[in-house]
């Protein structure tokens, strides 16, 4: 993955490698990453808050501060998905449109709506076999 796309999606400096992302996550992403990601997706802070599992009021309080490790990690996971979509479609607009469009293959659910967890109940169910 080109880290520059992820950097744009989250409004951070381009990390040189994945290990740098680990350190950024541990220190905490800047609170402004919330606004940048919301703008990238064309979402309100309230809409974005549902994917991050915190209230919009909590997100507003984090502006100008470093985010907690847990919230930084969740934001980074979502950012990576968005960045990969942008790279795949080679267009911010096409990626956003796809993320916001219900897909028959997903039971008419928008891919964006699956970003609230790393494992979604609507997706395929995997079982471990001996």
Order of alpha helices (4+ residues) and beta strands (2+ residues): alpha-alpha-alpha-alpha-alpha-alpha-alpha-beta-beta
